[in-house]
Structures are given as structure tokens and as C-alpha cells.
Amino acid sequence: MLTNLTLRWIVVIPAVVLCATACKKQRSTAAPGPVTVIPIPVIIPSILNTTHLEKLMVPVSFPNGEKAEGIYIYADAPSYTPVVAGGEGFTCVDDVARGVLFYLRSSTFSSDTLVQKKVYGLLGFLINMQADNGYFYNFLQQGNVINKTGITSVNQPKWWSWRALQALTEAGPVIRQKIYHCQTRQMPWLLN
């Protein structure tokens, strides 16, 4: 009669033998030398199409006579004809600040003077929308009138003010560099 202990050994011993034969030492081979991987240069065209954004850009004039660039908020599809938002305005600080950030972060910003001009025009819009308290009015209405009373346009610490400050902060070093470059080379006309 087989006991439990005997049964265990009958199962364990073949298992150990099986593992031992399966795990026998293999013949060692030398590790392969370092492999040099040479990347193949791939030119990837930009997946971003800025045509729609550029179609929404609009020149604006402020009551103080300064000219800047705005971005229409809305457009009708499929023609993407810009439309005015009723009661708010046709361009706003929030969208213009996003445009500044987009163009500033563009890989072509440092070399493309057209992109730089767009950034400076959009920055002019932000600066002109800043109120005396440091915050920003959000909307510019038809006739280039700043919307100072709309609930989503008042000069309070709201998201549009924070986004404008973010855009101006990121643009700060670029602006300082341009001013320094123009002053040291005595080319003030580039500042316009």
C-alpha cells in the first residue's frame, strides 16, 4: 500500500529529472559584436495645414490708431467664410493668444519672416486689448470697438487673460531679441 509520502516522491522525482534534462547547459557561443544602426533620413512633410488659420486672420485698427492682426472666431463650413459672433465680437484675445503660441512654437518661426510678421501682428492685438488693471478684454466688436461689458469679455482674471499672459511671456525673449537687434543695427523701421 502506498502512503501519501510515497506518492509525493513518485511525482516529485520524475518532475525534477524532467527539469534537469530540460535545463542542461547549452554550448556557449560568443556574444555578437556591437551592431551599428544607421538611420535612414526621412523627410516628413508637415502634417499641419495652416491655410484655414491664415484665412481667418483679419487686420484690425484700434481707436488709438494702432494696427494689428486678429483671428475670426467663427467660420461657416464648407466655405469657411468668417462670420461675426452675435453680441460678443468677431475676434478675441483667447483665440489670438492661441495663434501666437502656435506660430511661436512653429519650426519655421526663427527663419520665416512671414510667420514672424504674423506673430508681431497678433501680439499687437493682445497688447491693445490689455486694460489698465493688467487683465484683458476678450472681444473686439465690429467697428473695432472693444467689448468691455460682455460677461465673457470683461477685464478680470479669467482664462483669456491667462492665455494672453502666457503668449506674451513666451514671446518676451523673442521681442527683446528683435528690439536689441534693431537698436544695435540702427534699424528702427523693423520695429514697426
BELHU-V757946 format. One record per residue. N is the residue number from 0. RES is the residue in one letter. PHI is phi in whole degrees, -180 to 180 (none if undefined). NEAR is the number of other C-alpha atoms within 8 Angstrom. D_CENTER is the distance of its C-alpha to the mean C-alpha in Angstrom with 2 decimals. Layout:
n: {N/N}
res: {RES/RES}
phi: {PHI/PHI}
near: {NEAR/NEAR}
d_center: {D_CENTER/D_CENTER}
This chain:
n: {0/1/2/3/4/5/6/7/8/9/10/11/12/13/14/15/16/17/18/19/20/21/22/23/24/25/26/27/28/29/30/31/32/33/34/35/36/37/38/39/40/41/42/43/44/45/46/47/48/49/50/51/52/53/54/55/56/57/58/59/60/61/62/63/64/65/66/67/68/69/70/71/72/73/74/75/76/77/78/79/80/81/82/83/84/85/86/87/88/89/90/91/92/93/94/95/96/97/98/99/100/101/102/103/104/105/106/107/108/109/110/111/112/113/114/115/116/117/118/119/120/121/122/123/124/125/126/127/128/129/130/131/132/133/134/135/136/137/138/139/140/141/142/143/144/145/146/147/148/149/150/151/152/153/154/155/156/157/158/159/160/161/162/163/164/165/166/167/168/169/170/171/172/173/174/175/176/177/178/179/180/181/182/183/184/185/186/187/188/189/190/191}
res: {M/L/T/N/L/T/L/R/W/I/V/V/I/P/A/V/V/L/C/A/T/A/C/K/K/Q/R/S/T/A/A/P/G/P/V/T/V/I/P/I/P/V/I/I/P/S/I/L/N/T/T/H/L/E/K/L/M/V/P/V/S/F/P/N/G/E/K/A/E/G/I/Y/I/Y/A/D/A/P/S/Y/T/P/V/V/A/G/G/E/G/F/T/C/V/D/D/V/A/R/G/V/L/F/Y/L/R/S/S/T/F/S/S/D/T/L/V/Q/K/K/V/Y/G/L/L/G/F/L/I/N/M/Q/A/D/N/G/Y/F/Y/N/F/L/Q/Q/G/N/V/I/N/K/T/G/I/T/S/V/N/Q/P/K/W/W/S/W/R/A/L/Q/A/L/T/E/A/G/P/V/I/R/Q/K/I/Y/H/C/Q/T/R/Q/M/P/W/L/L/N}
phi: {none/-92/-93/-61/-66/-66/-61/-62/-68/-66/-82/-70/-61/-63/-65/-66/-63/-62/-65/-65/-75/-73/-102/-63/-64/-88/-66/-78/-126/-67/-68/-65/-68/-62/-101/-95/-105/-104/-68/-88/-63/-121/-95/-104/-66/-59/-89/-94/-113/-91/-57/-63/-60/-66/-69/-85/-72/-139/-71/-131/-123/-95/-55/-82/93/-74/-105/-153/-120/-116/-131/-56/-78/-123/-147/-83/-92/-90/-78/55/-75/-59/-132/-88/-80/-62/85/-95/160/-104/-145/-144/-59/-58/-71/-65/-62/-62/-62/-58/-62/-60/-70/-61/-86/-67/-68/-99/-57/-69/-116/-102/-68/-67/-66/-61/-62/-62/-61/-66/-65/-68/-63/-60/-62/-60/-63/-75/-91/-78/-89/-62/-83/97/-85/-124/-78/-90/-108/-112/-96/-53/80/57/-103/-74/-78/-101/-120/-63/-61/-101/-138/-64/-82/-129/-72/-120/-57/-68/-68/-67/-67/-63/-65/-62/-64/-66/-66/-68/-82/-49/-61/-67/-65/-59/-64/-65/-62/-61/-60/-70/-71/-71/-100/52/-126/-64/-64/-73/-80/-82}
near: {2/5/6/6/6/8/9/8/8/8/8/8/8/8/8/8/8/8/8/8/7/6/6/6/4/4/4/4/4/4/4/4/4/4/4/4/4/4/4/4/4/4/4/4/4/5/4/4/6/6/6/8/8/7/6/11/10/8/8/9/9/11/7/4/6/7/11/13/13/14/14/14/13/9/10/9/6/4/5/8/7/10/10/9/9/5/5/12/13/15/13/14/16/12/10/14/15/10/11/12/10/8/12/10/7/7/5/7/12/7/5/8/8/6/10/11/8/10/12/8/12/15/12/11/14/13/7/7/11/11/9/5/5/6/11/16/16/15/13/13/12/7/4/10/9/9/14/8/6/9/5/6/13/12/14/8/7/7/7/10/16/9/11/13/8/9/12/9/8/10/9/8/8/8/8/8/8/9/9/8/8/12/9/7/6/6/9/8/5/6/8/4}
d_center: {79.84/76.35/74.73/71.08/70.87/72.33/69.95/66.94/68.22/68.87/65.19/63.72/65.74/64.73/61.08/61.27/63.06/60.51/57.60/59.48/60.09/56.56/55.17/57.56/56.27/54.86/55.70/53.10/51.34/49.50/45.74/44.05/42.87/39.25/37.38/35.29/32.31/31.25/27.88/28.09/25.57/23.57/21.75/19.04/18.17/14.63/14.11/11.90/14.26/13.27/16.86/16.44/13.90/16.25/19.20/18.06/17.86/21.08/22.99/24.24/27.04/27.54/31.05/31.20/30.92/27.49/25.41/21.66/19.15/18.16/16.47/18.88/18.01/20.15/21.58/24.50/24.28/25.40/25.76/22.57/24.68/23.04/24.95/25.47/24.89/28.37/28.93/25.43/24.48/22.78/19.60/17.91/16.14/13.64/12.46/12.89/10.81/7.80/8.99/9.38/5.97/5.10/8.46/8.62/6.36/8.43/11.32/13.72/13.00/15.85/18.32/17.76/19.51/18.64/14.88/16.00/18.34/15.80/13.80/17.23/18.36/15.52/16.10/19.74/19.16/17.62/20.48/23.04/21.98/22.52/25.84/28.55/27.75/24.28/22.42/21.12/22.66/20.21/21.97/23.72/26.65/28.74/30.76/27.90/29.08/26.82/27.12/28.37/30.00/27.84/26.99/23.27/23.46/25.64/24.72/24.43/22.17/20.05/16.41/15.98/17.48/15.27/12.04/13.90/14.97/11.61/10.64/14.18/14.18/11.38/13.17/16.51/17.22/16.44/18.72/21.38/21.46/21.99/24.66/26.38/26.42/27.90/30.43/31.66/32.19/33.53/31.36/30.65/30.18/26.74/25.66/26.34}
